[in-house]
Amino acid sequence: MSKLSIIKAPIEKEMSEFESYFKRQLNSKIPLLSIITNYLLRRKGKQMRPMLVFLSAKLNGEISEGSYTAAGLIELLHTATLVHDDVVDETYQRRGFFSINALWRSKIAVLVGDYLLAVGLNSALKTKQIEVLEIVSDAVQEMSEGELLQIEKSRKLNITEEIYYDVIRKKTATLIAACTKAGAYSVGATEENVQKMHDFGTALGMAFQIRDDLLDYEKTNLAGKPSGNDLKEKKITLPLIYHLDNVEKSERRKILRTIKRSNKNEKKIAPIMQSVKANGGIDYAKKKMFEFQKIALDILETYPNSDAKTALMELVYYTISRKM
């Protein structure tokens, strides 16, 4: 049994029912829209966000109709965000599949993203899940701020460790925190436990993104070298920030100049990646990742033992050990 299957085990029934529920939400009488949404459904990923909603709900009570609404709203928002991101980044493949903008062009992709978001908002209003809508709306605002902050810093290349944490909290952790918070809220958890699950999701999201940034130094291209995609996109992540903070000013200027002018040149980027590894950047980022992991696990330890608690703990371990 795979690690994800073990994590899903306590909510297997709910995840199966959610698949049908999610398909119904995307029903449309517009043929083109039906074709595109069916394509999206066929290329769905691990569905980590609905899993987090249901596991958080089960940890705090009995899964309710509101849990399905929250999971659906967040999954629609997440999918819409990915569609829009592919347009912004001019990405034509995701997880081995062509992106929506690659197949139907950017204008249609933007409209489809808007449609997905509208479906989610409408669903929350119809079921009067106003609090869940507020949780998700706050997440959308933060995610947008995070994206814009990262774009601004990638232009100026003046990101600090503190700003890096702010970016990944807004861009990644805020949506994962919305999942866990909304899951707890959907089953009538106490205000204290709703906040606890929000803090758990934030810590998990921070660890998740640091792991994602570390993967860029581990993933290999056809030549067997790390991909360096973040540097090619002028994204300054934690391993490099640590390295820049621990070299001479002249070396720092040289590195930033190379990233600014030659970020697409693999031969010039590769030595920077090697220096980051040699100077402890990877080890430092891992240390910080494990600190966030501990925060998440410590919060779970405040709950009595249950299948949902065990699954969430396994999910935390999976997050920091995954290879993709």
Secondary structure, DSSP 8 states (H G I E B T S, - for coil): --HHHHHHGGGHHHHHHHHHHHHHHT--S-HHHHHHHHHHHHT----HHHHHHHHHHHHHS---HHHHHHHHHHHHHHHHHHHHHHHHTT--EETTEE-HHHHHHHHHHHHHHHHHHHHHHHHHHHTT-HHHHHHHHHHHHHHHHHHHHHHHHHHHT---HHHHHHHHIIIIIHHHHHHHHHHHHHTT--HHHHHHHHHHHHHHHHHHHHHHHHHTTT-B-TTSSB--HHHHTT---HHHHHHHHTS-HHHHHHHHHHHHHHTT-HHHHHHHHHHHHHTTHHHHHHHHHHHHHHHHHHHHTTS---HHHHHHHHHHHHHHH---
